[in-house]
Amino acid sequence: MTDVLDDAVRLASAGPPHESLEAFEAALARHVPAGLPGNSINRIYRKMVPRWHFAMLNDTERNQAFSSALQAWVRPEDLVLDVGAGSGVLAMMAVRAGARAVISCEVIEPVAHIARRIIEANGLSARISIVPKLSSLLTLGQDLPSRADLLVTETIDCGLVGEGILPIIRHARAELLKEGARIIPAKARVFFSLLESSVIHRINFTKEASGFDVSLFNRFSTREYFPVRISTWSHALLSPRVQALAFDFARDALGPQTVRVPVTPLRSGVVHGVLFWFELDLGGGVLLSNSPDNASSHWMQAVQCFETPLRVEGGQPLCAEVTQDLTSIHFALTP
Ligand SMILES: C[S@@+](CC[C@H](N)C(=O)[O-])C[C@H]1O[C@@H](n2cnc3c(N)ncnc32)[C@H](O)[C@@H]1O
């Protein structure tokens, strides 16, 4: 069933994007065999369009922060590039802030069609063009009339980099933006604390079940970070928050890096992993964070568990080796 629907998406998506949502759905329907149970188009949409879009759109703090930053930074003559249209909400905010025109790209074709519809329903089609493409495939002079004055992108996950913000901004700076273009977000910092939480560890690692050693199953554990709403789990933060990484999106090379940062536990305990989060400086004095204090952020927080928990002594300094590649951040602890 899953393969059948995957095949339908692949076949329907072959070739250039369709004229409309109806044309896309008609192409899908041609490849979904008749007689499949349930609403197969909706099943396909559930696979193509992550559910977090809804929580994200309803995160009023996030929306307000991006809107305020755009109000502060958009100038009347600006051509704005919005990478990752989603519903088109940031593109519409940019127009509300006074942008002359917005080009907004979206890689998931039906999402791009819906963004167009939403923009039309809000009477903003004359100022916003939705391009159903990956940002790295945009062509100057065709998709984008000229290099843009301002880039806005909210391609951010709980651990900042997992949705591709670093390569997206690197590429845009090189190929799609004017020299000195403004970028929202302007800067970001990543903070972490040592995390003691056997319950969180147990959602990603196992040892024995009903008297049997099942630890080989940890082969399938998630080694990278994943989202947790930390306030809902029994836990202790064994260290103060420590800054791991800092990015200036307009100036830094944004390549891979490894840094070593000292971290000293406040008390003795067992470190099951690290909890980390970002603080965005969107520009115009607007800050936005998914820190553990922000219990309602739709991003939640990022956690990376260590397979072997580490007993630590209060006051005994440790070193955190933080390895960041283009789309991930990994922590290792050494004495
Ligand atoms: C986190 S959502 C944000 C959507 C919208 N901008 C908002 O703030 O509500 C990111 C969107 O960007 C799209 N996307 C991610 N990387 C992209 C890229 N390189 N080019 C075009 N779209 C991308 C995803 O499909 C997703 O719809």
The ligand as a Tripos MOL2 file, in Angstrom:
@<TRIPOS>MOLECULE
LIG
   27    29     1     0     0
SMALL
NO_CHARGES

@<TRIPOS>ATOM
      1 C1          9.2300   25.2290    8.4770 C.3       1 LIG1
      2 S1          8.2810   25.4210    7.0360 S.3       1 LIG1
      3 C2          7.9350   27.1640    7.0510 C.3       1 LIG1
      4 C3          6.8130   27.5570    6.1480 C.3       1 LIG1
      5 C4          6.4640   29.0490    6.1490 C.3       1 LIG1
      6 N1          7.5760   29.8300    5.6400 N.3       1 LIG1
      7 C5          6.1350   29.5180    7.5290 C.2       1 LIG1
      8 O1          6.9760   30.1590    8.1550 O.co2     1 LIG1
      9 O2          5.0240   29.2410    8.0080 O.co2     1 LIG1
     10 C6          9.5080   25.2700    5.7770 C.3       1 LIG1
     11 C7          8.9700   25.0210    4.3820 C.3       1 LIG1
     12 O3         10.0780   25.1300    3.5020 O.3       1 LIG1
     13 C8         10.0430   24.1190    2.5210 C.3       1 LIG1
     14 N2         11.4580   23.9680    2.1210 N.ar      1 LIG1
     15 C9         12.4750   23.4720    2.8830 C.ar      1 LIG1
     16 N3         13.6520   23.6220    2.2410 N.ar      1 LIG1
     17 C10        13.3730   24.2280    1.0620 C.ar      1 LIG1
     18 C11        14.1820   24.6620   -0.0280 C.ar      1 LIG1
     19 N4         15.5180   24.5160   -0.0190 N.pl3     1 LIG1
     20 N5         13.5650   25.2230   -1.0930 N.ar      1 LIG1
     21 C12        12.2180   25.3800   -1.1190 C.ar      1 LIG1
     22 N6         11.4060   24.9980   -0.1060 N.ar      1 LIG1
     23 C13        11.9800   24.4340    0.9710 C.ar      1 LIG1
     24 C14         9.3960   22.9510    3.2350 C.3       1 LIG1
     25 O4          8.7850   22.0740    2.3110 O.3       1 LIG1
     26 C15         8.3930   23.6520    4.1330 C.3       1 LIG1
     27 O5          7.1380   23.8020    3.4850 O.3       1 LIG1
@<TRIPOS>BOND
     1     1     2 1
     2     2     3 1
     3     2    10 1
     4     3     4 1
     5     4     5 1
     6     5     6 1
     7     5     7 1
     8     7     8 2
     9     7     9 1
    10    10    11 1
    11    11    12 1
    12    11    26 1
    13    12    13 1
    14    13    14 1
    15    13    24 1
    16    14    15 ar
    17    14    23 ar
    18    15    16 ar
    19    16    17 ar
    20    17    18 ar
    21    17    23 ar
    22    18    19 1
    23    18    20 ar
    24    20    21 ar
    25    21    22 ar
    26    22    23 ar
    27    24    25 1
    28    24    26 1
    29    26    27 1
@<TRIPOS>SUBSTRUCTURE
     1 LIG1         1 GROUP 0 **** ****
